Amino acid sequence: MTATRNDIDHWIENGQDEGARWVIIAVDRWDHDNYPIFVKAEEDFWDRWPDATNMEGVDEVYDLQHPTVSVEAQRKECRARYEPPRPMKNIEAGS
């Protein structure tokens, strides 16, 4: 079942209480259930990102400590996407 706005508000509140920086609203593409993933540190963010090969995806990402956009403003967006920049991969020549 798709998460309601109340579900997401509850997950955001839980993330704030747990000291998370981000709440990823993930979706199981098989049954369309949403679930939260709480991330505290930027270096852990992309490791926690749902795996598309397992029919998982991301509907929204809320940055609970964004320096310029409040959580309330993020909540008013149709699809909030406030993930940190993806790190660059180190590709060695000849490999």
PyMOL Python script that loads the backbone (N, CA, C, O; Angstrom):
from pymol import cmd

cmd.read_pdbstr("""\
ATOM      1  N   MET A   1       0.842  -1.180   0.000  1.00  0.00           N
ATOM      2  CA  MET A   1       0.000   0.000   0.000  1.00  0.00           C
ATOM      3  C   MET A   1       0.886   1.241   0.000  1.00  0.00           C
ATOM      4  O   MET A   1       1.883   1.306   0.719  1.00  0.00           O
ATOM      5  N   THR A   2       0.522   2.193  -0.790  1.00  0.00           N
ATOM      6  CA  THR A   2       1.260   3.444  -0.849  1.00  0.00           C
ATOM      7  C   THR A   2       1.097   4.210   0.450  1.00  0.00           C
ATOM      8  O   THR A   2       0.007   4.257   1.021  1.00  0.00           O
ATOM      9  N   ALA A   3       2.181   4.806   0.915  1.00  0.00           N
ATOM     10  CA  ALA A   3       2.155   5.565   2.164  1.00  0.00           C
ATOM     11  C   ALA A   3       1.279   6.802   2.023  1.00  0.00           C
ATOM     12  O   ALA A   3       1.241   7.440   0.971  1.00  0.00           O
ATOM     13  N   THR A   4       0.584   7.125   3.090  1.00  0.00           N
ATOM     14  CA  THR A   4      -0.203   8.352   3.143  1.00  0.00           C
ATOM     15  C   THR A   4       0.692   9.494   3.623  1.00  0.00           C
ATOM     16  O   THR A   4       1.804   9.264   4.100  1.00  0.00           O
ATOM     17  N   ARG A   5       0.205  10.709   3.494  1.00  0.00           N
ATOM     18  CA  ARG A   5       0.947  11.859   4.019  1.00  0.00           C
ATOM     19  C   ARG A   5       1.147  11.713   5.527  1.00  0.00           C
ATOM     20  O   ARG A   5       2.185  12.113   6.055  1.00  0.00           O
ATOM     21  N   ASN A   6       0.164  11.146   6.222  1.00  0.00           N
ATOM     22  CA  ASN A   6       0.318  10.925   7.664  1.00  0.00           C
ATOM     23  C   ASN A   6       1.441   9.934   7.953  1.00  0.00           C
ATOM     24  O   ASN A   6       2.206  10.122   8.898  1.00  0.00           O
ATOM     25  N   ASP A   7       1.543   8.871   7.141  1.00  0.00           N
ATOM     26  CA  ASP A   7       2.637   7.909   7.305  1.00  0.00           C
ATOM     27  C   ASP A   7       3.986   8.615   7.161  1.00  0.00           C
ATOM     28  O   ASP A   7       4.891   8.427   7.974  1.00  0.00           O
ATOM     29  N   ILE A   8       4.102   9.428   6.111  1.00  0.00           N
ATOM     30  CA  ILE A   8       5.372  10.119   5.853  1.00  0.00           C
ATOM     31  C   ILE A   8       5.689  11.110   6.969  1.00  0.00           C
ATOM     32  O   ILE A   8       6.839  11.215   7.395  1.00  0.00           O
ATOM     33  N   ASP A   9       4.684  11.834   7.443  1.00  0.00           N
ATOM     34  CA  ASP A   9       4.887  12.752   8.571  1.00  0.00           C
ATOM     35  C   ASP A   9       5.397  11.998   9.793  1.00  0.00           C
ATOM     36  O   ASP A   9       6.290  12.473  10.496  1.00  0.00           O
ATOM     37  N   HIS A  10       4.835  10.836  10.041  1.00  0.00           N
ATOM     38  CA  HIS A  10       5.252  10.008  11.177  1.00  0.00           C
ATOM     39  C   HIS A  10       6.705   9.553  10.991  1.00  0.00           C
ATOM     40  O   HIS A  10       7.487   9.579  11.941  1.00  0.00           O
ATOM     41  N   TRP A  11       7.068   9.136   9.772  1.00  0.00           N
ATOM     42  CA  TRP A  11       8.444   8.691   9.516  1.00  0.00           C
ATOM     43  C   TRP A  11       9.427   9.843   9.648  1.00  0.00           C
ATOM     44  O   TRP A  11      10.532   9.657  10.157  1.00  0.00           O
ATOM     45  N   ILE A  12       9.040  11.029   9.196  1.00  0.00           N
ATOM     46  CA  ILE A  12       9.907  12.205   9.351  1.00  0.00           C
ATOM     47  C   ILE A  12      10.116  12.501  10.829  1.00  0.00           C
ATOM     48  O   ILE A  12      11.239  12.763  11.259  1.00  0.00           O
ATOM     49  N   GLU A  13       9.048  12.460  11.599  1.00  0.00           N
ATOM     50  CA  GLU A  13       9.154  12.698  13.041  1.00  0.00           C
ATOM     51  C   GLU A  13      10.054  11.657  13.698  1.00  0.00           C
ATOM     52  O   GLU A  13      10.883  11.998  14.541  1.00  0.00           O
ATOM     53  N   ASN A  14       9.896  10.387  13.316  1.00  0.00           N
ATOM     54  CA  ASN A  14      10.758   9.333  13.862  1.00  0.00           C
ATOM     55  C   ASN A  14      12.218   9.577  13.496  1.00  0.00           C
ATOM     56  O   ASN A  14      13.107   9.400  14.328  1.00  0.00           O
ATOM     57  N   GLY A  15      12.465   9.982  12.256  1.00  0.00           N
ATOM     58  CA  GLY A  15      13.829  10.270  11.828  1.00  0.00           C
ATOM     59  C   GLY A  15      14.444  11.406  12.630  1.00  0.00           C
ATOM     60  O   GLY A  15      15.605  11.329  13.032  1.00  0.00           O
ATOM     61  N   GLN A  16      13.671  12.456  12.865  1.00  0.00           N
ATOM     62  CA  GLN A  16      14.166  13.572  13.673  1.00  0.00           C
ATOM     63  C   GLN A  16      14.469  13.108  15.090  1.00  0.00           C
ATOM     64  O   GLN A  16      15.490  13.490  15.663  1.00  0.00           O
ATOM     65  N   ASP A  17      13.589  12.286  15.662  1.00  0.00           N
ATOM     66  CA  ASP A  17      13.801  11.775  17.020  1.00  0.00           C
ATOM     67  C   ASP A  17      15.047  10.895  17.107  1.00  0.00           C
ATOM     68  O   ASP A  17      15.725  10.878  18.135  1.00  0.00           O
ATOM     69  N   GLU A  18      15.350  10.164  16.032  1.00  0.00           N
ATOM     70  CA  GLU A  18      16.506   9.261  16.012  1.00  0.00           C
ATOM     71  C   GLU A  18      17.801   9.958  15.604  1.00  0.00           C
ATOM     72  O   GLU A  18      18.864   9.337  15.608  1.00  0.00           O
ATOM     73  N   GLY A  19      17.723  11.236  15.254  1.00  0.00           N
ATOM     74  CA  GLY A  19      18.911  11.974  14.852  1.00  0.00           C
ATOM     75  C   GLY A  19      19.344  11.713  13.426  1.00  0.00           C
ATOM     76  O   GLY A  19      20.508  11.921  13.084  1.00  0.00           O
ATOM     77  N   ALA A  20      18.419  11.257  12.583  1.00  0.00           N
ATOM     78  CA  ALA A  20      18.746  11.002  11.179  1.00  0.00           C
ATOM     79  C   ALA A  20      18.905  12.318  10.430  1.00  0.00           C
ATOM     80  O   ALA A  20      18.278  13.318  10.780  1.00  0.00           O
ATOM     81  N   ARG A  21      19.741  12.315   9.403  1.00  0.00           N
ATOM     82  CA  ARG A  21      19.882  13.473   8.535  1.00  0.00           C
ATOM     83  C   ARG A  21      18.893  13.374   7.384  1.00  0.00           C
ATOM     84  O   ARG A  21      18.302  14.374   6.976  1.00  0.00           O
ATOM     85  N   TRP A  22      18.711  12.146   6.854  1.00  0.00           N
ATOM     86  CA  TRP A  22      17.808  11.932   5.727  1.00  0.00           C
ATOM     87  C   TRP A  22      16.798  10.842   6.036  1.00  0.00           C
ATOM     88  O   TRP A  22      17.065   9.916   6.801  1.00  0.00           O
ATOM     89  N   VAL A  23      15.626  10.976   5.419  1.00  0.00           N
ATOM     90  CA  VAL A  23      14.644   9.898   5.388  1.00  0.00           C
ATOM     91  C   VAL A  23      14.385   9.603   3.910  1.00  0.00           C
ATOM     92  O   VAL A  23      13.883  10.443   3.163  1.00  0.00           O
ATOM     93  N   ILE A  24      14.743   8.387   3.519  1.00  0.00           N
ATOM     94  CA  ILE A  24      14.468   7.932   2.158  1.00  0.00           C
ATOM     95  C   ILE A  24      13.126   7.219   2.205  1.00  0.00           C
ATOM     96  O   ILE A  24      12.950   6.274   2.975  1.00  0.00           O
ATOM     97  N   ILE A  25      12.179   7.665   1.388  1.00  0.00           N
ATOM     98  CA  ILE A  25      10.897   6.970   1.285  1.00  0.00           C
ATOM     99  C   ILE A  25      11.042   5.992   0.124  1.00  0.00           C
ATOM    100  O   ILE A  25      10.930   6.354  -1.047  1.00  0.00           O
ATOM    101  N   ALA A  26      11.292   4.747   0.493  1.00  0.00           N
ATOM    102  CA  ALA A  26      11.542   3.702  -0.493  1.00  0.00           C
ATOM    103  C   ALA A  26      10.237   3.012  -0.860  1.00  0.00           C
ATOM    104  O   ALA A  26       9.239   3.110  -0.146  1.00  0.00           O
ATOM    105  N   VAL A  27      10.268   2.304  -2.000  1.00  0.00           N
ATOM    106  CA  VAL A  27       9.080   1.591  -2.461  1.00  0.00           C
ATOM    107  C   VAL A  27       9.497   0.221  -2.965  1.00  0.00           C
ATOM    108  O   VAL A  27      10.489   0.070  -3.678  1.00  0.00           O
ATOM    109  N   ASP A  28       8.719  -0.763  -2.577  1.00  0.00           N
ATOM    110  CA  ASP A  28       8.864  -2.113  -3.108  1.00  0.00           C
ATOM    111  C   ASP A  28       8.037  -2.158  -4.386  1.00  0.00           C
ATOM    112  O   ASP A  28       6.810  -2.073  -4.329  1.00  0.00           O
ATOM    113  N   ARG A  29       8.678  -2.287  -5.517  1.00  0.00           N
ATOM    114  CA  ARG A  29       7.984  -2.216  -6.804  1.00  0.00           C
ATOM    115  C   ARG A  29       7.105  -3.443  -7.072  1.00  0.00           C
ATOM    116  O   ARG A  29       6.308  -3.439  -8.010  1.00  0.00           O
ATOM    117  N   TRP A  30       7.244  -4.477  -6.264  1.00  0.00           N
ATOM    118  CA  TRP A  30       6.404  -5.669  -6.440  1.00  0.00           C
ATOM    119  C   TRP A  30       4.997  -5.424  -5.894  1.00  0.00           C
ATOM    120  O   TRP A  30       4.003  -5.644  -6.586  1.00  0.00           O
ATOM    121  N   ASP A  31       4.928  -4.962  -4.635  1.00  0.00           N
ATOM    122  CA  ASP A  31       3.606  -4.767  -4.023  1.00  0.00           C
ATOM    123  C   ASP A  31       3.288  -3.298  -3.738  1.00  0.00           C
ATOM    124  O   ASP A  31       2.242  -2.984  -3.171  1.00  0.00           O
ATOM    125  N   HIS A  32       4.189  -2.404  -4.130  1.00  0.00           N
ATOM    126  CA  HIS A  32       4.000  -0.950  -4.008  1.00  0.00           C
ATOM    127  C   HIS A  32       3.904  -0.463  -2.566  1.00  0.00           C
ATOM    128  O   HIS A  32       3.349   0.606  -2.311  1.00  0.00           O
ATOM    129  N   ASP A  33       4.436  -1.231  -1.627  1.00  0.00           N
ATOM    130  CA  ASP A  33       4.516  -0.766  -0.237  1.00  0.00           C
ATOM    131  C   ASP A  33       5.658   0.224  -0.104  1.00  0.00           C
ATOM    132  O   ASP A  33       6.735   0.024  -0.666  1.00  0.00           O
ATOM    133  N   ASN A  34       5.420   1.287   0.640  1.00  0.00           N
ATOM    134  CA  ASN A  34       6.475   2.239   0.978  1.00  0.00           C
ATOM    135  C   ASN A  34       7.012   1.915   2.359  1.00  0.00           C
ATOM    136  O   ASN A  34       6.309   1.356   3.202  1.00  0.00           O
ATOM    137  N   TYR A  35       8.269   2.274   2.576  1.00  0.00           N
ATOM    138  CA  TYR A  35       8.885   2.102   3.891  1.00  0.00           C
ATOM    139  C   TYR A  35      10.002   3.127   4.028  1.00  0.00           C
ATOM    140  O   TYR A  35      10.578   3.554   3.028  1.00  0.00           O
ATOM    141  N   PRO A  36      10.315   3.530   5.276  1.00  0.00           N
ATOM    142  CA  PRO A  36      11.364   4.529   5.474  1.00  0.00           C
ATOM    143  C   PRO A  36      12.735   3.880   5.643  1.00  0.00           C
ATOM    144  O   PRO A  36      12.864   2.773   6.165  1.00  0.00           O
ATOM    145  N   ILE A  37      13.746   4.602   5.187  1.00  0.00           N
ATOM    146  CA  ILE A  37      15.136   4.250   5.464  1.00  0.00           C
ATOM    147  C   ILE A  37      15.750   5.490   6.093  1.00  0.00           C
ATOM    148  O   ILE A  37      15.793   6.550   5.468  1.00  0.00           O
ATOM    149  N   PHE A  38      16.224   5.366   7.325  1.00  0.00           N
ATOM    150  CA  PHE A  38      16.805   6.497   8.047  1.00  0.00           C
ATOM    151  C   PHE A  38      18.320   6.464   7.886  1.00  0.00           C
ATOM    152  O   PHE A  38      18.948   5.426   8.095  1.00  0.00           O
ATOM    153  N   VAL A  39      18.908   7.604   7.514  1.00  0.00           N
ATOM    154  CA  VAL A  39      20.353   7.692   7.298  1.00  0.00           C
ATOM    155  C   VAL A  39      20.893   8.851   8.118  1.00  0.00           C
ATOM    156  O   VAL A  39      20.397   9.973   8.027  1.00  0.00           O
ATOM    157  N   LYS A  40      21.912   8.572   8.918  1.00  0.00           N
ATOM    158  CA  LYS A  40      22.488   9.607   9.780  1.00  0.00           C
ATOM    159  C   LYS A  40      23.694  10.302   9.156  1.00  0.00           C
ATOM    160  O   LYS A  40      23.859  11.511   9.318  1.00  0.00           O
ATOM    161  N   ALA A  41      24.546   9.550   8.439  1.00  0.00           N
ATOM    162  CA  ALA A  41      25.800  10.105   7.936  1.00  0.00           C
ATOM    163  C   ALA A  41      25.839  10.087   6.411  1.00  0.00           C
ATOM    164  O   ALA A  41      25.376   9.139   5.778  1.00  0.00           O
ATOM    165  N   GLU A  42      26.397  11.148   5.831  1.00  0.00           N
ATOM    166  CA  GLU A  42      26.463  11.253   4.374  1.00  0.00           C
ATOM    167  C   GLU A  42      27.239  10.098   3.760  1.00  0.00           C
ATOM    168  O   GLU A  42      26.876   9.611   2.689  1.00  0.00           O
ATOM    169  N   GLU A  43      28.303   9.653   4.422  1.00  0.00           N
ATOM    170  CA  GLU A  43      29.104   8.568   3.861  1.00  0.00           C
ATOM    171  C   GLU A  43      28.333   7.241   3.806  1.00  0.00           C
ATOM    172  O   GLU A  43      28.747   6.321   3.101  1.00  0.00           O
ATOM    173  N   ASP A  44      27.225   7.134   4.537  1.00  0.00           N
ATOM    174  CA  ASP A  44      26.394   5.922   4.513  1.00  0.00           C
ATOM    175  C   ASP A  44      25.222   6.023   3.539  1.00  0.00           C
ATOM    176  O   ASP A  44      24.566   5.024   3.245  1.00  0.00           O
ATOM    177  N   PHE A  45      24.962   7.227   3.041  1.00  0.00           N
ATOM    178  CA  PHE A  45      23.735   7.456   2.283  1.00  0.00           C
ATOM    179  C   PHE A  45      23.596   6.522   1.085  1.00  0.00           C
ATOM    180  O   PHE A  45      22.592   5.820   0.961  1.00  0.00           O
ATOM    181  N   TRP A  46      24.590   6.508   0.204  1.00  0.00           N
ATOM    182  CA  TRP A  46      24.453   5.740  -1.032  1.00  0.00           C
ATOM    183  C   TRP A  46      24.542   4.236  -0.793  1.00  0.00           C
ATOM    184  O   TRP A  46      24.072   3.453  -1.620  1.00  0.00           O
ATOM    185  N   ASP A  47      25.136   3.822   0.322  1.00  0.00           N
ATOM    186  CA  ASP A  47      25.130   2.392   0.677  1.00  0.00           C
ATOM    187  C   ASP A  47      23.746   1.942   1.117  1.00  0.00           C
ATOM    188  O   ASP A  47      23.403   0.766   0.993  1.00  0.00           O
ATOM    189  N   ARG A  48      22.961   2.864   1.626  1.00  0.00           N
ATOM    190  CA  ARG A  48      21.608   2.543   2.102  1.00  0.00           C
ATOM    191  C   ARG A  48      20.553   2.676   1.000  1.00  0.00           C
ATOM    192  O   ARG A  48      19.407   2.268   1.189  1.00  0.00           O
ATOM    193  N   TRP A  49      20.934   3.245  -0.149  1.00  0.00           N
ATOM    194  CA  TRP A  49      20.023   3.467  -1.267  1.00  0.00           C
ATOM    195  C   TRP A  49      19.435   2.135  -1.728  1.00  0.00           C
ATOM    196  O   TRP A  49      20.184   1.172  -1.894  1.00  0.00           O
ATOM    197  N   PRO A  50      18.128   2.048  -1.939  1.00  0.00           N
ATOM    198  CA  PRO A  50      17.505   0.786  -2.354  1.00  0.00           C
ATOM    199  C   PRO A  50      18.058   0.249  -3.677  1.00  0.00           C
ATOM    200  O   PRO A  50      18.448   1.012  -4.560  1.00  0.00           O
ATOM    201  N   ASP A  51      18.080  -1.045  -3.787  1.00  0.00           N
ATOM    202  CA  ASP A  51      18.666  -1.751  -4.929  1.00  0.00           C
ATOM    203  C   ASP A  51      17.607  -2.002  -6.000  1.00  0.00           C
ATOM    204  O   ASP A  51      16.677  -2.782  -5.796  1.00  0.00           O
ATOM    205  N   ALA A  52      17.757  -1.332  -7.145  1.00  0.00           N
ATOM    206  CA  ALA A  52      16.781  -1.470  -8.228  1.00  0.00           C
ATOM    207  C   ALA A  52      16.723  -2.890  -8.773  1.00  0.00           C
ATOM    208  O   ALA A  52      15.693  -3.298  -9.310  1.00  0.00           O
ATOM    209  N   THR A  53      17.809  -3.651  -8.648  1.00  0.00           N
ATOM    210  CA  THR A  53      17.792  -5.024  -9.154  1.00  0.00           C
ATOM    211  C   THR A  53      16.890  -5.922  -8.314  1.00  0.00           C
ATOM    212  O   THR A  53      16.515  -7.009  -8.754  1.00  0.00           O
ATOM    213  N   ASN A  54      16.541  -5.480  -7.116  1.00  0.00           N
ATOM    214  CA  ASN A  54      15.625  -6.227  -6.249  1.00  0.00           C
ATOM    215  C   ASN A  54      14.231  -5.623  -6.258  1.00  0.00           C
ATOM    216  O   ASN A  54      13.461  -5.808  -5.316  1.00  0.00           O
ATOM    217  N   MET A  55      13.907  -4.899  -7.329  1.00  0.00           N
ATOM    218  CA  MET A  55      12.601  -4.258  -7.481  1.00  0.00           C
ATOM    219  C   MET A  55      12.305  -3.251  -6.378  1.00  0.00           C
ATOM    220  O   MET A  55      11.155  -3.091  -5.970  1.00  0.00           O
ATOM    221  N   GLU A  56      13.340  -2.576  -5.896  1.00  0.00           N
ATOM    222  CA  GLU A  56      13.162  -1.509  -4.930  1.00  0.00           C
ATOM    223  C   GLU A  56      13.440  -0.185  -5.619  1.00  0.00           C
ATOM    224  O   GLU A  56      14.220  -0.120  -6.569  1.00  0.00           O
ATOM    225  N   GLY A  57      12.807   0.853  -5.141  1.00  0.00           N
ATOM    226  CA  GLY A  57      13.025   2.171  -5.706  1.00  0.00           C
ATOM    227  C   GLY A  57      12.871   3.242  -4.650  1.00  0.00           C
ATOM    228  O   GLY A  57      12.684   2.946  -3.470  1.00  0.00           O
ATOM    229  N   VAL A  58      12.951   4.484  -5.080  1.00  0.00           N
ATOM    230  CA  VAL A  58      12.844   5.630  -4.178  1.00  0.00           C
ATOM    231  C   VAL A  58      11.752   6.549  -4.685  1.00  0.00           C
ATOM    232  O   VAL A  58      11.748   6.941  -5.852  1.00  0.00           O
ATOM    233  N   ASP A  59      10.828   6.888  -3.805  1.00  0.00           N
ATOM    234  CA  ASP A  59       9.789   7.853  -4.144  1.00  0.00           C
ATOM    235  C   ASP A  59      10.200   9.271  -3.757  1.00  0.00           C
ATOM    236  O   ASP A  59      10.020  10.210  -4.532  1.00  0.00           O
ATOM    237  N   GLU A  60      10.757   9.420  -2.545  1.00  0.00           N
ATOM    238  CA  GLU A  60      11.127  10.747  -2.065  1.00  0.00           C
ATOM    239  C   GLU A  60      12.332  10.638  -1.146  1.00  0.00           C
ATOM    240  O   GLU A  60      12.635   9.570  -0.613  1.00  0.00           O
ATOM    241  N   VAL A  61      13.019  11.776  -0.970  1.00  0.00           N
ATOM    242  CA  VAL A  61      14.121  11.874  -0.012  1.00  0.00           C
ATOM    243  C   VAL A  61      13.977  13.206   0.709  1.00  0.00           C
ATOM    244  O   VAL A  61      13.933  14.262   0.078  1.00  0.00           O
ATOM    245  N   TYR A  62      13.906  13.151   2.028  1.00  0.00           N
ATOM    246  CA  TYR A  62      13.810  14.361   2.846  1.00  0.00           C
ATOM    247  C   TYR A  62      15.117  14.567   3.596  1.00  0.00           C
ATOM    248  O   TYR A  62      15.633  13.646   4.230  1.00  0.00           O
ATOM    249  N   ASP A  63      15.648  15.783   3.520  1.00  0.00           N
ATOM    250  CA  ASP A  63      16.838  16.167   4.258  1.00  0.00           C
ATOM    251  C   ASP A  63      16.365  16.888   5.505  1.00  0.00           C
ATOM    252  O   ASP A  63      15.895  18.023   5.429  1.00  0.00           O
ATOM    253  N   LEU A  64      16.482  16.248   6.635  1.00  0.00           N
ATOM    254  CA  LEU A  64      15.944  16.787   7.883  1.00  0.00           C
ATOM    255  C   LEU A  64      16.787  17.913   8.463  1.00  0.00           C
ATOM    256  O   LEU A  64      16.368  18.575   9.411  1.00  0.00           O
ATOM    257  N   GLN A  65      17.980  18.138   7.899  1.00  0.00           N
ATOM    258  CA  GLN A  65      18.858  19.198   8.388  1.00  0.00           C
ATOM    259  C   GLN A  65      19.334  20.094   7.244  1.00  0.00           C
ATOM    260  O   GLN A  65      20.422  20.666   7.311  1.00  0.00           O
ATOM    261  N   HIS A  66      18.527  20.214   6.207  1.00  0.00           N
ATOM    262  CA  HIS A  66      18.919  21.018   5.042  1.00  0.00           C
ATOM    263  C   HIS A  66      19.161  22.462   5.482  1.00  0.00           C
ATOM    264  O   HIS A  66      18.366  23.013   6.244  1.00  0.00           O
ATOM    265  N   PRO A  67      20.255  23.085   5.010  1.00  0.00           N
ATOM    266  CA  PRO A  67      20.589  24.430   5.489  1.00  0.00           C
ATOM    267  C   PRO A  67      19.655  25.533   5.000  1.00  0.00           C
ATOM    268  O   PRO A  67      19.572  26.583   5.637  1.00  0.00           O
ATOM    269  N   THR A  68      18.945  25.324   3.881  1.00  0.00           N
ATOM    270  CA  THR A  68      18.119  26.417   3.366  1.00  0.00           C
ATOM    271  C   THR A  68      16.657  26.042   3.125  1.00  0.00           C
ATOM    272  O   THR A  68      15.818  26.936   3.008  1.00  0.00           O
ATOM    273  N   VAL A  69      16.327  24.768   3.047  1.00  0.00           N
ATOM    274  CA  VAL A  69      14.950  24.357   2.770  1.00  0.00           C
ATOM    275  C   VAL A  69      14.408  23.584   3.978  1.00  0.00           C
ATOM    276  O   VAL A  69      14.907  22.511   4.318  1.00  0.00           O
ATOM    277  N   SER A  70      13.398  24.137   4.606  1.00  0.00           N
ATOM    278  CA  SER A  70      12.839  23.501   5.800  1.00  0.00           C
ATOM    279  C   SER A  70      12.129  22.200   5.434  1.00  0.00           C
ATOM    280  O   SER A  70      11.742  21.985   4.285  1.00  0.00           O
ATOM    281  N   VAL A  71      11.971  21.348   6.425  1.00  0.00           N
ATOM    282  CA  VAL A  71      11.233  20.097   6.221  1.00  0.00           C
ATOM    283  C   VAL A  71       9.800  20.419   5.790  1.00  0.00           C
ATOM    284  O   VAL A  71       9.238  19.723   4.945  1.00  0.00           O
ATOM    285  N   GLU A  72       9.214  21.461   6.360  1.00  0.00           N
ATOM    286  CA  GLU A  72       7.848  21.845   5.994  1.00  0.00           C
ATOM    287  C   GLU A  72       7.767  22.215   4.513  1.00  0.00           C
ATOM    288  O   GLU A  72       6.817  21.836   3.828  1.00  0.00           O
ATOM    289  N   ALA A  73       8.758  22.951   4.022  1.00  0.00           N
ATOM    290  CA  ALA A  73       8.787  23.323   2.604  1.00  0.00           C
ATOM    291  C   ALA A  73       8.996  22.089   1.724  1.00  0.00           C
ATOM    292  O   ALA A  73       8.389  21.974   0.660  1.00  0.00           O
ATOM    293  N   GLN A  74       9.851  21.171   2.166  1.00  0.00           N
ATOM    294  CA  GLN A  74      10.062  19.930   1.418  1.00  0.00           C
ATOM    295  C   GLN A  74       8.771  19.123   1.337  1.00  0.00           C
ATOM    296  O   GLN A  74       8.471  18.524   0.304  1.00  0.00           O
ATOM    297  N   ARG A  75       8.020  19.109   2.413  1.00  0.00           N
ATOM    298  CA  ARG A  75       6.762  18.352   2.475  1.00  0.00           C
ATOM    299  C   ARG A  75       5.721  18.878   1.495  1.00  0.00           C
ATOM    300  O   ARG A  75       4.845  18.131   1.059  1.00  0.00           O
ATOM    301  N   LYS A  76       5.811  20.143   1.151  1.00  0.00           N
ATOM    302  CA  LYS A  76       4.831  20.744   0.234  1.00  0.00           C
ATOM    303  C   LYS A  76       5.123  20.418  -1.231  1.00  0.00           C
ATOM    304  O   LYS A  76       4.293  20.671  -2.104  1.00  0.00           O
ATOM    305  N   GLU A  77       6.301  19.858  -1.495  1.00  0.00           N
ATOM    306  CA  GLU A  77       6.655  19.521  -2.868  1.00  0.00           C
ATOM    307  C   GLU A  77       5.954  18.230  -3.290  1.00  0.00           C
ATOM    308  O   GLU A  77       5.633  17.377  -2.462  1.00  0.00           O
ATOM    309  N   CYS A  78       5.729  18.112  -4.583  1.00  0.00           N
ATOM    310  CA  CYS A  78       5.079  16.917  -5.106  1.00  0.00           C
ATOM    311  C   CYS A  78       5.943  15.683  -4.866  1.00  0.00           C
ATOM    312  O   CYS A  78       5.438  14.664  -4.396  1.00  0.00           O
ATOM    313  N   ARG A  79       7.209  15.756  -5.174  1.00  0.00           N
ATOM    314  CA  ARG A  79       8.171  14.673  -4.944  1.00  0.00           C
ATOM    315  C   ARG A  79       9.472  15.294  -4.457  1.00  0.00           C
ATOM    316  O   ARG A  79      10.267  15.780  -5.261  1.00  0.00           O
ATOM    317  N   ALA A  80       9.691  15.281  -3.158  1.00  0.00           N
ATOM    318  CA  ALA A  80      10.913  15.849  -2.589  1.00  0.00           C
ATOM    319  C   ALA A  80      12.091  14.932  -2.891  1.00  0.00           C
ATOM    320  O   ALA A  80      12.009  13.718  -2.703  1.00  0.00           O
ATOM    321  N   ARG A  81      13.184  15.520  -3.360  1.00  0.00           N
ATOM    322  CA  ARG A  81      14.402  14.753  -3.639  1.00  0.00           C
ATOM    323  C   ARG A  81      15.595  15.579  -3.167  1.00  0.00           C
ATOM    324  O   ARG A  81      16.134  16.387  -3.924  1.00  0.00           O
ATOM    325  N   TYR A  82      15.999  15.378  -1.931  1.00  0.00           N
ATOM    326  CA  TYR A  82      17.080  16.133  -1.324  1.00  0.00           C
ATOM    327  C   TYR A  82      18.219  15.224  -0.898  1.00  0.00           C
ATOM    328  O   TYR A  82      18.676  15.281   0.244  1.00  0.00           O
ATOM    329  N   GLU A  83      18.679  14.376  -1.831  1.00  0.00           N
ATOM    330  CA  GLU A  83      19.795  13.501  -1.507  1.00  0.00           C
ATOM    331  C   GLU A  83      21.122  14.248  -1.675  1.00  0.00           C
ATOM    332  O   GLU A  83      21.196  15.217  -2.431  1.00  0.00           O
ATOM    333  N   PRO A  84      22.164  13.801  -0.976  1.00  0.00           N
ATOM    334  CA  PRO A  84      23.476  14.439  -1.155  1.00  0.00           C
ATOM    335  C   PRO A  84      24.048  14.056  -2.519  1.00  0.00           C
ATOM    336  O   PRO A  84      23.554  13.121  -3.148  1.00  0.00           O
ATOM    337  N   PRO A  85      25.079  14.760  -2.984  1.00  0.00           N
ATOM    338  CA  PRO A  85      25.682  14.406  -4.267  1.00  0.00           C
ATOM    339  C   PRO A  85      26.254  12.987  -4.224  1.00  0.00           C
ATOM    340  O   PRO A  85      26.806  12.551  -3.214  1.00  0.00           O
ATOM    341  N   ARG A  86      26.110  12.294  -5.328  1.00  0.00           N
ATOM    342  CA  ARG A  86      26.667  10.946  -5.420  1.00  0.00           C
ATOM    343  C   ARG A  86      28.185  11.074  -5.557  1.00  0.00           C
ATOM    344  O   ARG A  86      28.668  11.890  -6.341  1.00  0.00           O
ATOM    345  N   PRO A  87      28.940  10.270  -4.798  1.00  0.00           N
ATOM    346  CA  PRO A  87      30.401  10.373  -4.894  1.00  0.00           C
ATOM    347  C   PRO A  87      30.903   9.921  -6.270  1.00  0.00           C
ATOM    348  O   PRO A  87      30.300   9.069  -6.923  1.00  0.00           O
ATOM    349  N   MET A  88      31.994  10.500  -6.679  1.00  0.00           N
ATOM    350  CA  MET A  88      32.611  10.138  -7.956  1.00  0.00           C
ATOM    351  C   MET A  88      33.273   8.774  -7.814  1.00  0.00           C
ATOM    352  O   MET A  88      33.878   8.471  -6.786  1.00  0.00           O
ATOM    353  N   LYS A  89      33.155   7.963  -8.844  1.00  0.00           N
ATOM    354  CA  LYS A  89      33.826   6.668  -8.849  1.00  0.00           C
ATOM    355  C   LYS A  89      35.245   6.858  -9.367  1.00  0.00           C
ATOM    356  O   LYS A  89      35.483   7.639 -10.288  1.00  0.00           O
ATOM    357  N   ASN A  90      36.174   6.140  -8.768  1.00  0.00           N
ATOM    358  CA  ASN A  90      37.563   6.179  -9.200  1.00  0.00           C
ATOM    359  C   ASN A  90      37.734   5.108 -10.275  1.00  0.00           C
ATOM    360  O   ASN A  90      37.734   3.914  -9.976  1.00  0.00           O
ATOM    361  N   ILE A  91      37.878   5.537 -11.514  1.00  0.00           N
ATOM    362  CA  ILE A  91      38.040   4.605 -12.624  1.00  0.00           C
ATOM    363  C   ILE A  91      39.493   4.669 -13.083  1.00  0.00           C
ATOM    364  O   ILE A  91      39.972   5.708 -13.539  1.00  0.00           O
ATOM    365  N   GLU A  92      40.170   3.560 -12.955  1.00  0.00           N
ATOM    366  CA  GLU A  92      41.572   3.517 -13.345  1.00  0.00           C
ATOM    367  C   GLU A  92      41.692   3.272 -14.841  1.00  0.00           C
ATOM    368  O   GLU A  92      40.899   2.528 -15.418  1.00  0.00           O
ATOM    369  N   ALA A  93      42.668   3.886 -15.459  1.00  0.00           N
ATOM    370  CA  ALA A  93      42.905   3.706 -16.896  1.00  0.00           C
ATOM    371  C   ALA A  93      43.318   2.260 -17.169  1.00  0.00           C
ATOM    372  O   ALA A  93      44.117   1.676 -16.437  1.00  0.00           O
ATOM    373  N   GLY A  94      42.758   1.701 -18.232  1.00  0.00           N
ATOM    374  CA  GLY A  94      43.124   0.359 -18.640  1.00  0.00           C
ATOM    375  C   GLY A  94      42.392  -0.754 -17.929  1.00  0.00           C
ATOM    376  O   GLY A  94      42.708  -1.925 -18.140  1.00  0.00           O
ATOM    377  N   SER A  95      41.419  -0.424 -17.090  1.00  0.00           N
ATOM    378  CA  SER A  95      40.690  -1.505 -16.417  1.00  0.00           C
ATOM    379  C   SER A  95      39.304  -1.645 -16.956  1.00  0.00           C
ATOM    380  O   SER A  95      38.550  -2.506 -16.504  1.00  0.00           O
TER     381      SER A  95
END
""", "prot")
cmd.dss("prot")
cmd.show_as("cartoon", "prot")
cmd.util.cbc("prot")
cmd.orient("prot")
